[in-house]
Amino acid sequence: MTMDGQEVFKFAAKTVPEAIKRVVEESGTDMEEIKYFILHQANYRIFESIAKRLKIPMEKFPTNLERFGNTSGATIPILLDEMNREGKLQRGDKLVLAGFGAGLTWGATLLEW
């Protein structure tokens, strides 16, 4: 099995911000209303690139990659659970969840906690 990491990085850095913009715009929500952007925990440099493209501070992109690594499809639910247990999520918070991975698939959704 092989992976072209540089191509995956380019794909995620371009496609994920586009998906986030689309889901936020289609919901009629302003980007400033989003409390957190919860991304698949694959690579910190990808988070930085996405934040830069969206012009959003890194503080809005929580991570646990340094503690858990890339746990594949479980990264987003693990991070949500961790944040909830730490009291970082409150009723009414707007969150964007965005994932990307195998086969260069991707998806994003906006939810109200």
Biopython code that builds the backbone (N, CA, C, O; Angstrom):
import numpy as np
from Bio.PDB.StructureBuilder import StructureBuilder

atoms = [
    (1, "MET", "N", (0.854, -1.161, 0.000)),
    (1, "MET", "CA", (0.000, 0.000, 0.000)),
    (1, "MET", "C", (0.902, 1.226, 0.000)),
    (1, "MET", "O", (1.908, 1.275, 0.707)),
    (2, "THR", "N", (0.525, 2.214, -0.805)),
    (2, "THR", "CA", (1.285, 3.462, -0.842)),
    (2, "THR", "C", (0.332, 4.637, -0.818)),
    (2, "THR", "O", (-0.858, 4.502, -1.100)),
    (3, "MET", "N", (0.882, 5.796, -0.475)),
    (3, "MET", "CA", (0.096, 7.018, -0.457)),
    (3, "MET", "C", (1.004, 8.149, -0.888)),
    (3, "MET", "O", (2.158, 8.221, -0.465)),
    (4, "ASP", "N", (0.497, 9.024, -1.719)),
    (4, "ASP", "CA", (1.233, 10.216, -2.115)),
    (4, "ASP", "C", (0.802, 11.332, -1.165)),
    (4, "ASP", "O", (-0.160, 12.053, -1.430)),
    (5, "GLY", "N", (1.519, 11.459, -0.073)),
    (5, "GLY", "CA", (1.163, 12.401, 0.986)),
    (5, "GLY", "C", (1.040, 13.834, 0.520)),
    (5, "GLY", "O", (0.161, 14.561, 0.984)),
    (6, "GLN", "N", (1.896, 14.250, -0.381)),
    (6, "GLN", "CA", (1.855, 15.626, -0.865)),
    (6, "GLN", "C", (0.565, 15.892, -1.648)),
    (6, "GLN", "O", (-0.033, 16.960, -1.521)),
    (7, "GLU", "N", (0.146, 14.929, -2.445)),
    (7, "GLU", "CA", (-1.103, 15.087, -3.198)),
    (7, "GLU", "C", (-2.317, 15.077, -2.266)),
    (7, "GLU", "O", (-3.270, 15.827, -2.479)),
    (8, "VAL", "N", (-2.282, 14.239, -1.246)),
    (8, "VAL", "CA", (-3.374, 14.210, -0.275)),
    (8, "VAL", "C", (-3.453, 15.557, 0.442)),
    (8, "VAL", "O", (-4.543, 16.090, 0.654)),
    (9, "PHE", "N", (-2.295, 16.104, 0.815)),
    (9, "PHE", "CA", (-2.255, 17.410, 1.469)),
    (9, "PHE", "C", (-2.882, 18.472, 0.566)),
    (9, "PHE", "O", (-3.735, 19.242, 1.006)),
    (10, "LYS", "N", (-2.455, 18.510, -0.701)),
    (10, "LYS", "CA", (-2.994, 19.500, -1.648)),
    (10, "LYS", "C", (-4.497, 19.354, -1.796)),
    (10, "LYS", "O", (-5.232, 20.341, -1.816)),
    (11, "PHE", "N", (-4.948, 18.098, -1.902)),
    (11, "PHE", "CA", (-6.372, 17.831, -2.037)),
    (11, "PHE", "C", (-7.138, 18.371, -0.835)),
    (11, "PHE", "O", (-8.108, 19.111, -1.000)),
    (12, "ALA", "N", (-6.712, 18.007, 0.373)),
    (12, "ALA", "CA", (-7.413, 18.428, 1.588)),
    (12, "ALA", "C", (-7.368, 19.943, 1.763)),
    (12, "ALA", "O", (-8.369, 20.557, 2.133)),
    (13, "ALA", "N", (-6.216, 20.543, 1.500)),
    (13, "ALA", "CA", (-6.049, 21.986, 1.689)),
    (13, "ALA", "C", (-6.918, 22.794, 0.735)),
    (13, "ALA", "O", (-7.269, 23.935, 1.036)),
    (14, "LYS", "N", (-7.268, 22.221, -0.404)),
    (14, "LYS", "CA", (-8.112, 22.923, -1.379)),
    (14, "LYS", "C", (-9.587, 22.556, -1.218)),
    (14, "LYS", "O", (-10.450, 23.434, -1.222)),
    (15, "THR", "N", (-9.873, 21.276, -1.077)),
    (15, "THR", "CA", (-11.252, 20.786, -1.105)),
    (15, "THR", "C", (-12.012, 21.054, 0.195)),
    (15, "THR", "O", (-13.184, 21.428, 0.158)),
    (16, "VAL", "N", (-11.362, 20.870, 1.332)),
    (16, "VAL", "CA", (-12.062, 21.036, 2.612)),
    (16, "VAL", "C", (-12.532, 22.474, 2.826)),
    (16, "VAL", "O", (-13.684, 22.661, 3.218)),
    (17, "PRO", "N", (-11.708, 23.501, 2.591)),
    (17, "PRO", "CA", (-12.230, 24.861, 2.746)),
    (17, "PRO", "C", (-13.407, 25.156, 1.812)),
    (17, "PRO", "O", (-14.348, 25.852, 2.192)),
    (18, "GLU", "N", (-13.347, 24.625, 0.596)),
    (18, "GLU", "CA", (-14.456, 24.820, -0.340)),
    (18, "GLU", "C", (-15.730, 24.171, 0.201)),
    (18, "GLU", "O", (-16.809, 24.758, 0.119)),
    (19, "ALA", "N", (-15.607, 22.970, 0.748)),
    (19, "ALA", "CA", (-16.768, 22.270, 1.316)),
    (19, "ALA", "C", (-17.318, 23.022, 2.524)),
    (19, "ALA", "O", (-18.533, 23.115, 2.701)),
    (20, "ILE", "N", (-16.427, 23.556, 3.351)),
    (20, "ILE", "CA", (-16.861, 24.323, 4.530)),
    (20, "ILE", "C", (-17.604, 25.578, 4.086)),
    (20, "ILE", "O", (-18.689, 25.866, 4.592)),
    (21, "LYS", "N", (-17.035, 26.321, 3.151)),
    (21, "LYS", "CA", (-17.701, 27.538, 2.653)),
    (21, "LYS", "C", (-19.084, 27.207, 2.108)),
    (21, "LYS", "O", (-20.053, 27.920, 2.369)),
    (22, "ARG", "N", (-19.163, 26.137, 1.360)),
    (22, "ARG", "CA", (-20.432, 25.770, 0.735)),
    (22, "ARG", "C", (-21.502, 25.442, 1.781)),
    (22, "ARG", "O", (-22.629, 25.929, 1.691)),
    (23, "VAL", "N", (-21.152, 24.624, 2.761)),
    (23, "VAL", "CA", (-22.152, 24.221, 3.752)),
    (23, "VAL", "C", (-22.587, 25.422, 4.607)),
    (23, "VAL", "O", (-23.756, 25.532, 4.978)),
    (24, "VAL", "N", (-21.660, 26.301, 4.910)),
    (24, "VAL", "CA", (-22.005, 27.487, 5.710)),
    (24, "VAL", "C", (-22.898, 28.420, 4.888)),
    (24, "VAL", "O", (-23.914, 28.901, 5.390)),
    (25, "GLU", "N", (-22.531, 28.675, 3.643)),
    (25, "GLU", "CA", (-23.340, 29.552, 2.780)),
    (25, "GLU", "C", (-24.730, 28.981, 2.543)),
    (25, "GLU", "O", (-25.724, 29.702, 2.629)),
    (26, "GLU", "N", (-24.801, 27.681, 2.244)),
    (26, "GLU", "CA", (-26.101, 27.059, 1.954)),
    (26, "GLU", "C", (-27.023, 27.053, 3.165)),
    (26, "GLU", "O", (-28.243, 26.998, 3.011)),
    (27, "SER", "N", (-26.459, 27.110, 4.365)),
    (27, "SER", "CA", (-27.283, 27.125, 5.576)),
    (27, "SER", "C", (-27.762, 28.528, 5.923)),
    (27, "SER", "O", (-28.597, 28.703, 6.811)),
    (28, "GLY", "N", (-27.224, 29.538, 5.213)),
    (28, "GLY", "CA", (-27.590, 30.916, 5.528)),
    (28, "GLY", "C", (-26.920, 31.427, 6.790)),
    (28, "GLY", "O", (-27.389, 32.385, 7.405)),
    (29, "THR", "N", (-25.838, 30.799, 7.170)),
    (29, "THR", "CA", (-25.096, 31.151, 8.381)),
    (29, "THR", "C", (-23.883, 31.984, 7.998)),
    (29, "THR", "O", (-23.317, 31.800, 6.920)),
    (30, "ASP", "N", (-23.483, 32.890, 8.865)),
    (30, "ASP", "CA", (-22.241, 33.638, 8.667)),
    (30, "ASP", "C", (-21.098, 32.847, 9.279)),
    (30, "ASP", "O", (-21.266, 32.201, 10.314)),
    (31, "MET", "N", (-19.949, 32.896, 8.649)),
    (31, "MET", "CA", (-18.770, 32.173, 9.130)),
    (31, "MET", "C", (-18.447, 32.550, 10.582)),
    (31, "MET", "O", (-17.980, 31.710, 11.352)),
    (32, "GLU", "N", (-18.695, 33.809, 10.952)),
    (32, "GLU", "CA", (-18.389, 34.290, 12.314)),
    (32, "GLU", "C", (-19.259, 33.617, 13.372)),
    (32, "GLU", "O", (-18.905, 33.613, 14.551)),
    (33, "GLU", "N", (-20.395, 33.048, 12.962)),
    (33, "GLU", "CA", (-21.295, 32.380, 13.909)),
    (33, "GLU", "C", (-20.781, 30.999, 14.322)),
    (33, "GLU", "O", (-21.256, 30.431, 15.305)),
    (34, "ILE", "N", (-19.823, 30.463, 13.586)),
    (34, "ILE", "CA", (-19.322, 29.118, 13.861)),
    (34, "ILE", "C", (-18.342, 29.179, 15.026)),
    (34, "ILE", "O", (-17.332, 29.881, 14.970)),
    (35, "LYS", "N", (-18.657, 28.434, 16.080)),
    (35, "LYS", "CA", (-17.777, 28.438, 17.257)),
    (35, "LYS", "C", (-16.523, 27.620, 16.997)),
    (35, "LYS", "O", (-15.415, 28.059, 17.304)),
    (36, "TYR", "N", (-16.697, 26.427, 16.431)),
    (36, "TYR", "CA", (-15.556, 25.547, 16.166)),
    (36, "TYR", "C", (-15.712, 24.864, 14.812)),
    (36, "TYR", "O", (-16.818, 24.585, 14.350)),
    (37, "PHE", "N", (-14.573, 24.608, 14.202)),
    (37, "PHE", "CA", (-14.474, 23.812, 12.995)),
    (37, "PHE", "C", (-13.786, 22.508, 13.406)),
    (37, "PHE", "O", (-12.590, 22.494, 13.700)),
    (38, "ILE", "N", (-14.543, 21.432, 13.422)),
    (38, "ILE", "CA", (-14.055, 20.139, 13.885)),
    (38, "ILE", "C", (-13.670, 19.326, 12.653)),
    (38, "ILE", "O", (-14.535, 18.873, 11.903)),
    (39, "LEU", "N", (-12.374, 19.146, 12.452)),
    (39, "LEU", "CA", (-11.878, 18.471, 11.261)),
    (39, "LEU", "C", (-11.354, 17.084, 11.575)),
    (39, "LEU", "O", (-10.963, 16.779, 12.702)),
    (40, "HIS", "N", (-11.358, 16.255, 10.546)),
    (40, "HIS", "CA", (-10.691, 14.958, 10.639)),
    (40, "HIS", "C", (-9.254, 15.214, 11.088)),
    (40, "HIS", "O", (-8.555, 16.049, 10.514)),
    (41, "GLN", "N", (-8.828, 14.498, 12.104)),
    (41, "GLN", "CA", (-7.516, 14.722, 12.718)),
    (41, "GLN", "C", (-6.437, 13.945, 11.967)),
    (41, "GLN", "O", (-6.008, 12.876, 12.401)),
    (42, "ALA", "N", (-6.009, 14.499, 10.837)),
    (42, "ALA", "CA", (-5.039, 13.809, 9.991)),
    (42, "ALA", "C", (-3.652, 14.427, 10.076)),
    (42, "ALA", "O", (-2.654, 13.709, 10.142)),
    (43, "ASN", "N", (-3.584, 15.762, 10.075)),
    (43, "ASN", "CA", (-2.290, 16.413, 9.934)),
    (43, "ASN", "C", (-2.438, 17.875, 10.344)),
    (43, "ASN", "O", (-3.299, 18.585, 9.823)),
    (44, "TYR", "N", (-1.605, 18.323, 11.270)),
    (44, "TYR", "CA", (-1.698, 19.694, 11.775)),
    (44, "TYR", "C", (-1.459, 20.725, 10.675)),
    (44, "TYR", "O", (-2.090, 21.782, 10.676)),
    (45, "ARG", "N", (-0.566, 20.435, 9.748)),
    (45, "ARG", "CA", (-0.297, 21.372, 8.651)),
    (45, "ARG", "C", (-1.534, 21.562, 7.770)),
    (45, "ARG", "O", (-1.748, 22.643, 7.220)),
    (46, "ILE", "N", (-2.333, 20.527, 7.641)),
    (46, "ILE", "CA", (-3.581, 20.659, 6.886)),
    (46, "ILE", "C", (-4.512, 21.626, 7.603)),
    (46, "ILE", "O", (-5.131, 22.473, 6.959)),
    (47, "PHE", "N", (-4.621, 21.519, 8.919)),
    (47, "PHE", "CA", (-5.478, 22.442, 9.689)),
    (47, "PHE", "C", (-5.025, 23.878, 9.464)),
    (47, "PHE", "O", (-5.844, 24.765, 9.224)),
    (48, "GLU", "N", (-3.716, 24.102, 9.542)),
    (48, "GLU", "CA", (-3.176, 25.451, 9.358)),
    (48, "GLU", "C", (-3.506, 25.992, 7.971)),
    (48, "GLU", "O", (-3.880, 27.156, 7.825)),
    (49, "SER", "N", (-3.369, 25.155, 6.965)),
    (49, "SER", "CA", (-3.648, 25.580, 5.603)),
    (49, "SER", "C", (-5.133, 25.920, 5.422)),
    (49, "SER", "O", (-5.473, 26.915, 4.782)),
    (50, "ILE", "N", (-5.998, 25.102, 5.979)),
    (50, "ILE", "CA", (-7.443, 25.339, 5.878)),
    (50, "ILE", "C", (-7.814, 26.627, 6.602)),
    (50, "ILE", "O", (-8.561, 27.447, 6.068)),
    (51, "ALA", "N", (-7.300, 26.806, 7.804)),
    (51, "ALA", "CA", (-7.579, 28.028, 8.570)),
    (51, "ALA", "C", (-7.113, 29.260, 7.803)),
    (51, "ALA", "O", (-7.818, 30.268, 7.754)),
    (52, "LYS", "N", (-5.937, 29.179, 7.209)),
    (52, "LYS", "CA", (-5.394, 30.305, 6.447)),
    (52, "LYS", "C", (-6.271, 30.621, 5.240)),
    (52, "LYS", "O", (-6.570, 31.787, 4.981)),
    (53, "ARG", "N", (-6.683, 29.598, 4.504)),
    (53, "ARG", "CA", (-7.535, 29.816, 3.321)),
    (53, "ARG", "C", (-8.873, 30.430, 3.705)),
    (53, "ARG", "O", (-9.424, 31.247, 2.967)),
    (54, "LEU", "N", (-9.398, 30.029, 4.875)),
    (54, "LEU", "CA", (-10.691, 30.553, 5.321)),
    (54, "LEU", "C", (-10.552, 31.866, 6.096)),
    (54, "LEU", "O", (-11.550, 32.517, 6.405)),
    (55, "LYS", "N", (-9.312, 32.250, 6.408)),
    (55, "LYS", "CA", (-9.042, 33.467, 7.198)),
    (55, "LYS", "C", (-9.726, 33.394, 8.564)),
    (55, "LYS", "O", (-10.374, 34.339, 9.014)),
    (56, "ILE", "N", (-9.554, 32.229, 9.207)),
    (56, "ILE", "CA", (-10.146, 31.965, 10.515)),
    (56, "ILE", "C", (-9.013, 31.599, 11.471)),
    (56, "ILE", "O", (-8.124, 30.831, 11.101)),
    (57, "PRO", "N", (-9.028, 32.138, 12.698)),
    (57, "PRO", "CA", (-7.931, 31.832, 13.639)),
    (57, "PRO", "C", (-7.876, 30.353, 14.014)),
    (57, "PRO", "O", (-8.903, 29.683, 14.124)),
    (58, "MET", "N", (-6.671, 29.870, 14.204)),
    (58, "MET", "CA", (-6.451, 28.465, 14.562)),
    (58, "MET", "C", (-7.171, 28.071, 15.850)),
    (58, "MET", "O", (-7.456, 26.891, 16.054)),
    (59, "GLU", "N", (-7.466, 29.025, 16.712)),
    (59, "GLU", "CA", (-8.164, 28.717, 17.974)),
    (59, "GLU", "C", (-9.534, 28.093, 17.721)),
    (59, "GLU", "O", (-10.083, 27.423, 18.596)),
    (60, "LYS", "N", (-10.081, 28.311, 16.537)),
    (60, "LYS", "CA", (-11.393, 27.757, 16.203)),
    (60, "LYS", "C", (-11.286, 26.353, 15.605)),
    (60, "LYS", "O", (-12.293, 25.756, 15.225)),
    (61, "PHE", "N", (-10.056, 25.831, 15.525)),
    (61, "PHE", "CA", (-9.807, 24.493, 14.982)),
    (61, "PHE", "C", (-9.185, 23.622, 16.081)),
    (61, "PHE", "O", (-7.969, 23.435, 16.112)),
    (62, "PRO", "N", (-10.018, 23.092, 16.978)),
    (62, "PRO", "CA", (-9.453, 22.275, 18.057)),
    (62, "PRO", "C", (-8.805, 21.004, 17.516)),
    (62, "PRO", "O", (-9.219, 20.461, 16.492)),
    (63, "THR", "N", (-7.786, 20.547, 18.226)),
    (63, "THR", "CA", (-7.095, 19.324, 17.817)),
    (63, "THR", "C", (-6.836, 18.430, 19.024)),
    (63, "THR", "O", (-6.743, 18.897, 20.159)),
    (64, "ASN", "N", (-6.725, 17.168, 18.754)),
    (64, "ASN", "CA", (-6.252, 16.207, 19.754)),
    (64, "ASN", "C", (-5.277, 15.231, 19.089)),
    (64, "ASN", "O", (-4.952, 14.178, 19.638)),
    (65, "LEU", "N", (-4.828, 15.606, 17.909)),
    (65, "LEU", "CA", (-3.919, 14.778, 17.126)),
    (65, "LEU", "C", (-2.669, 14.409, 17.907)),
    (65, "LEU", "O", (-2.159, 13.295, 17.794)),
    (66, "GLU", "N", (-2.180, 15.351, 18.698)),
    (66, "GLU", "CA", (-0.957, 15.112, 19.475)),
    (66, "GLU", "C", (-1.145, 14.046, 20.560)),
    (66, "GLU", "O", (-0.169, 13.447, 21.011)),
    (67, "ARG", "N", (-2.388, 13.805, 20.980)),
    (67, "ARG", "CA", (-2.650, 12.801, 22.016)),
    (67, "ARG", "C", (-3.117, 11.461, 21.451)),
    (67, "ARG", "O", (-2.789, 10.407, 21.996)),
    (68, "PHE", "N", (-3.882, 11.500, 20.360)),
    (68, "PHE", "CA", (-4.508, 10.280, 19.849)),
    (68, "PHE", "C", (-4.026, 9.852, 18.473)),
    (68, "PHE", "O", (-4.241, 8.709, 18.068)),
    (69, "GLY", "N", (-3.375, 10.759, 17.750)),
    (69, "GLY", "CA", (-2.970, 10.437, 16.388)),
    (69, "GLY", "C", (-4.176, 10.398, 15.471)),
    (69, "GLY", "O", (-5.258, 10.860, 15.835)),
    (70, "ASN", "N", (-3.992, 9.856, 14.298)),
    (70, "ASN", "CA", (-5.056, 9.744, 13.310)),
    (70, "ASN", "C", (-5.788, 8.430, 13.551)),
    (70, "ASN", "O", (-5.282, 7.359, 13.215)),
    (71, "THR", "N", (-6.967, 8.515, 14.129)),
    (71, "THR", "CA", (-7.761, 7.317, 14.427)),
    (71, "THR", "C", (-8.811, 7.061, 13.350)),
    (71, "THR", "O", (-9.867, 6.487, 13.617)),
    (72, "SER", "N", (-8.504, 7.497, 12.130)),
    (72, "SER", "CA", (-9.338, 7.265, 10.955)),
    (72, "SER", "C", (-10.721, 7.884, 11.139)),
    (72, "SER", "O", (-10.826, 9.043, 11.540)),
    (73, "GLY", "N", (-11.768, 7.141, 10.855)),
    (73, "GLY", "CA", (-13.126, 7.667, 10.911)),
    (73, "GLY", "C", (-13.602, 8.052, 12.297)),
    (73, "GLY", "O", (-14.663, 8.659, 12.439)),
    (74, "ALA", "N", (-12.840, 7.711, 13.318)),
    (74, "ALA", "CA", (-13.240, 8.022, 14.698)),
    (74, "ALA", "C", (-12.731, 9.382, 15.172)),
    (74, "ALA", "O", (-13.080, 9.810, 16.271)),
    (75, "THR", "N", (-11.914, 10.072, 14.371)),
    (75, "THR", "CA", (-11.288, 11.299, 14.873)),
    (75, "THR", "C", (-12.292, 12.366, 15.269)),
    (75, "THR", "O", (-12.141, 12.991, 16.318)),
    (76, "ILE", "N", (-13.313, 12.588, 14.454)),
    (76, "ILE", "CA", (-14.278, 13.640, 14.769)),
    (76, "ILE", "C", (-15.114, 13.287, 15.999)),
    (76, "ILE", "O", (-15.236, 14.128, 16.888)),
    (77, "PRO", "N", (-15.696, 12.092, 16.099)),
    (77, "PRO", "CA", (-16.468, 11.791, 17.311)),
    (77, "PRO", "C", (-15.616, 11.779, 18.586)),
    (77, "PRO", "O", (-16.097, 12.180, 19.646)),
    (78, "ILE", "N", (-14.375, 11.332, 18.498)),
    (78, "ILE", "CA", (-13.504, 11.346, 19.677)),
    (78, "ILE", "C", (-13.265, 12.784, 20.124)),
    (78, "ILE", "O", (-13.339, 13.082, 21.316)),
    (79, "LEU", "N", (-12.978, 13.682, 19.173)),
    (79, "LEU", "CA", (-12.733, 15.081, 19.518)),
    (79, "LEU", "C", (-13.990, 15.734, 20.078)),
    (79, "LEU", "O", (-13.909, 16.481, 21.053)),
    (80, "LEU", "N", (-15.146, 15.470, 19.483)),
    (80, "LEU", "CA", (-16.399, 16.019, 20.004)),
    (80, "LEU", "C", (-16.656, 15.554, 21.435)),
    (80, "LEU", "O", (-17.036, 16.356, 22.288)),
    (81, "ASP", "N", (-16.454, 14.279, 21.700)),
    (81, "ASP", "CA", (-16.655, 13.752, 23.044)),
    (81, "ASP", "C", (-15.698, 14.406, 24.038)),
    (81, "ASP", "O", (-16.097, 14.799, 25.134)),
    (82, "GLU", "N", (-14.449, 14.516, 23.646)),
    (82, "GLU", "CA", (-13.450, 15.139, 24.512)),
    (82, "GLU", "C", (-13.828, 16.590, 24.826)),
    (82, "GLU", "O", (-13.752, 17.013, 25.980)),
    (83, "MET", "N", (-14.227, 17.339, 23.825)),
    (83, "MET", "CA", (-14.604, 18.742, 24.030)),
    (83, "MET", "C", (-15.853, 18.859, 24.904)),
    (83, "MET", "O", (-15.940, 19.742, 25.757)),
    (84, "ASN", "N", (-16.816, 17.965, 24.687)),
    (84, "ASN", "CA", (-18.030, 17.977, 25.492)),
    (84, "ASN", "C", (-17.710, 17.686, 26.958)),
    (84, "ASN", "O", (-18.215, 18.367, 27.851)),
    (85, "ARG", "N", (-16.879, 16.682, 27.206)),
    (85, "ARG", "CA", (-16.510, 16.338, 28.585)),
    (85, "ARG", "C", (-15.742, 17.470, 29.271)),
    (85, "ARG", "O", (-15.802, 17.619, 30.492)),
    (86, "GLU", "N", (-15.017, 18.268, 28.474)),
    (86, "GLU", "CA", (-14.269, 19.396, 29.021)),
    (86, "GLU", "C", (-15.127, 20.656, 29.163)),
    (86, "GLU", "O", (-14.629, 21.694, 29.599)),
    (87, "GLY", "N", (-16.404, 20.576, 28.801)),
    (87, "GLY", "CA", (-17.311, 21.713, 28.930)),
    (87, "GLY", "C", (-17.107, 22.797, 27.878)),
    (87, "GLY", "O", (-17.514, 23.940, 28.085)),
    (88, "LYS", "N", (-16.487, 22.457, 26.759)),
    (88, "LYS", "CA", (-16.220, 23.447, 25.720)),
    (88, "LYS", "C", (-17.390, 23.637, 24.759)),
    (88, "LYS", "O", (-17.391, 24.572, 23.957)),
    (89, "LEU", "N", (-18.376, 22.763, 24.835)),
    (89, "LEU", "CA", (-19.533, 22.850, 23.947)),
    (89, "LEU", "C", (-20.771, 23.188, 24.765)),
    (89, "LEU", "O", (-21.051, 22.565, 25.789)),
    (90, "GLN", "N", (-21.505, 24.191, 24.291)),
    (90, "GLN", "CA", (-22.715, 24.630, 24.972)),
    (90, "GLN", "C", (-23.893, 24.525, 24.016)),
    (90, "GLN", "O", (-23.741, 24.638, 22.800)),
    (91, "ARG", "N", (-25.070, 24.308, 24.593)),
    (91, "ARG", "CA", (-26.285, 24.245, 23.787)),
    (91, "ARG", "C", (-26.364, 25.503, 22.913)),
    (91, "ARG", "O", (-26.179, 26.623, 23.389)),
    (92, "GLY", "N", (-26.644, 25.287, 21.630)),
    (92, "GLY", "CA", (-26.764, 26.399, 20.693)),
    (92, "GLY", "C", (-25.497, 26.719, 19.922)),
    (92, "GLY", "O", (-25.545, 27.469, 18.947)),
    (93, "ASP", "N", (-24.351, 26.159, 20.342)),
    (93, "ASP", "CA", (-23.108, 26.393, 19.596)),
    (93, "ASP", "C", (-23.255, 25.843, 18.180)),
    (93, "ASP", "O", (-23.799, 24.758, 17.977)),
    (94, "LYS", "N", (-22.765, 26.601, 17.214)),
    (94, "LYS", "CA", (-22.762, 26.126, 15.834)),
    (94, "LYS", "C", (-21.373, 25.578, 15.529)),
    (94, "LYS", "O", (-20.357, 26.231, 15.770)),
    (95, "LEU", "N", (-21.361, 24.366, 14.994)),
    (95, "LEU", "CA", (-20.118, 23.663, 14.688)),
    (95, "LEU", "C", (-20.143, 23.209, 13.240)),
    (95, "LEU", "O", (-21.189, 22.834, 12.709)),
    (96, "VAL", "N", (-18.986, 23.249, 12.614)),
    (96, "VAL", "CA", (-18.846, 22.641, 11.294)),
    (96, "VAL", "C", (-17.965, 21.419, 11.465)),
    (96, "VAL", "O", (-16.866, 21.507, 12.013)),
    (97, "LEU", "N", (-18.446, 20.283, 10.995)),
    (97, "LEU", "CA", (-17.666, 19.050, 10.992)),
    (97, "LEU", "C", (-17.251, 18.792, 9.552)),
    (97, "LEU", "O", (-18.075, 18.855, 8.640)),
    (98, "ALA", "N", (-15.966, 18.500, 9.349)),
    (98, "ALA", "CA", (-15.495, 18.231, 7.986)),
    (98, "ALA", "C", (-14.521, 17.071, 8.015)),
    (98, "ALA", "O", (-13.568, 17.054, 8.795)),
    (99, "GLY", "N", (-14.775, 16.108, 7.156)),
    (99, "GLY", "CA", (-13.916, 14.937, 7.072)),
    (99, "GLY", "C", (-13.413, 14.731, 5.663)),
    (99, "GLY", "O", (-14.019, 15.180, 4.691)),
    (100, "PHE", "N", (-12.309, 14.052, 5.577)),
    (100, "PHE", "CA", (-11.726, 13.698, 4.287)),
    (100, "PHE", "C", (-10.905, 12.453, 4.504)),
    (100, "PHE", "O", (-10.398, 12.218, 5.600)),
    (101, "GLY", "N", (-10.770, 11.646, 3.452)),
    (101, "GLY", "CA", (-9.989, 10.441, 3.667)),
    (101, "GLY", "C", (-9.963, 9.501, 2.484)),
    (101, "GLY", "O", (-9.814, 9.910, 1.332)),
    (102, "ALA", "N", (-10.112, 8.234, 2.800)),
    (102, "ALA", "CA", (-9.905, 7.134, 1.850)),
    (102, "ALA", "C", (-10.566, 7.400, 0.512)),
    (102, "ALA", "O", (-11.732, 7.788, 0.436)),
    (103, "GLY", "N", (-9.796, 7.184, -0.534)),
    (103, "GLY", "CA", (-10.312, 7.393, -1.878)),
    (103, "GLY", "C", (-10.506, 8.851, -2.211)),
    (103, "GLY", "O", (-11.163, 9.187, -3.196)),
    (104, "LEU", "N", (-9.935, 9.723, -1.394)),
    (104, "LEU", "CA", (-10.079, 11.167, -1.546)),
    (104, "LEU", "C", (-11.549, 11.577, -1.553)),
    (104, "LEU", "O", (-12.010, 12.330, -2.409)),
    (105, "THR", "N", (-12.256, 11.052, -0.570)),
    (105, "THR", "CA", (-13.639, 11.438, -0.338)),
    (105, "THR", "C", (-13.650, 12.568, 0.683)),
    (105, "THR", "O", (-12.666, 12.768, 1.395)),
    (106, "TRP", "N", (-14.747, 13.304, 0.760)),
    (106, "TRP", "CA", (-14.835, 14.392, 1.718)),
    (106, "TRP", "C", (-16.294, 14.702, 1.994)),
    (106, "TRP", "O", (-17.183, 14.296, 1.246)),
    (107, "GLY", "N", (-16.524, 15.418, 3.067)),
    (107, "GLY", "CA", (-17.867, 15.843, 3.408)),
    (107, "GLY", "C", (-17.803, 16.865, 4.517)),
    (107, "GLY", "O", (-16.840, 16.903, 5.283)),
    (108, "ALA", "N", (-18.827, 17.691, 4.605)),
    (108, "ALA", "CA", (-18.910, 18.695, 5.660)),
    (108, "ALA", "C", (-20.373, 18.883, 6.044)),
    (108, "ALA", "O", (-21.274, 18.739, 5.218)),
    (109, "THR", "N", (-20.586, 19.203, 7.297)),
    (109, "THR", "CA", (-21.939, 19.487, 7.773)),
    (109, "THR", "C", (-21.868, 20.558, 8.848)),
    (109, "THR", "O", (-20.853, 20.712, 9.526)),
    (110, "LEU", "N", (-22.947, 21.285, 8.991)),
    (110, "LEU", "CA", (-23.060, 22.279, 10.044)),
    (110, "LEU", "C", (-24.123, 21.778, 11.000)),
    (110, "LEU", "O", (-25.186, 21.328, 10.572)),
    (111, "LEU", "N", (-23.843, 21.851, 12.290)),
    (111, "LEU", "CA", (-24.854, 21.434, 13.261)),
    (111, "LEU", "C", (-24.892, 22.407, 14.417)),
    (111, "LEU", "O", (-23.924, 23.113, 14.701)),
    (112, "GLU", "N", (-26.038, 22.426, 15.078)),
    (112, "GLU", "CA", (-26.191, 23.217, 16.294)),
    (112, "GLU", "C", (-26.205, 22.261, 17.461)),
    (112, "GLU", "O", (-27.032, 21.351, 17.512)),
    (113, "TRP", "N", (-25.298, 22.457, 18.399)),
    (113, "TRP", "CA", (-25.112, 21.549, 19.530)),
    (113, "TRP", "C", (-26.303, 21.554, 20.453)),
    (113, "TRP", "O", (-26.309, 20.842, 21.458)),
]
sb = StructureBuilder()
sb.init_structure("model")
sb.init_model(0)
sb.init_chain("A")
sb.init_seg("    ")
for serial, (resi, resn, name, xyz) in enumerate(atoms, 1):
    if name == "N":
        sb.init_residue(resn, " ", resi, " ")
    sb.init_atom(name, np.array(xyz, "f"), 0.0, 1.0, " ", f" {name:<3s}", serial, name[0])
structure = sb.get_structure()
